[in-house]
Amino acid sequence: MNVKATLSPEDMARACADAMWAEDDASKGLGMEIVEVKPGQAVMAMTVQPHMVNGQRICHGGYIFTLADSAFAFACNSHNERVVAAQGNITFIRPGKLGDRLVATAREISRSGRSGIYDVRVAVDDTVIAEFRGHSRAIGGTWLPDTDIKS
């Protein structure tokens, strides 16, 4: 007998994040951590390590982008659909510095059909250092194939 499990949207988001995290060697390899995941939202953190600073002795923008992109990915994959980035852009506001704990907070702006728009704010404490906007595209498939969301 195949009985589908029924999860709340919050439990579904966390289960999807756990399934995705298990395969995410890039985010784990950079020392990222998942702080929180909810439907359409994710918070991730990363501490700037010595190998992440550039010739200006500030955090290389690629690492800030990667943290924002990972938070975006966990937010848009929180609905038990497999989703990838179609586009992403970032505006750097202030530099990240060696030892800073960068926190990326992603939130869903719009989700319709196979497309979504997500904003991600990257901050150190209360200081915003970057703003990212990502466009997502569902590619088919689920993270938890035998699960329904409880209304």
Secondary structure, DSSP 8 states (H G I E B T S, - for coil): ----EEE-HHHHHHHHHHHHHHH-HHHHHTT-EEEEEETTEEEEEEE--GGGB-TTSSB-HHHHHHHHHHHHHHHHTTTSS-EEEEEEEEEE-S---TT-EEEEEEEEEEEETTEEEEEEEEEETTEEEEEEEEEEEE-S--SSTTEEE--
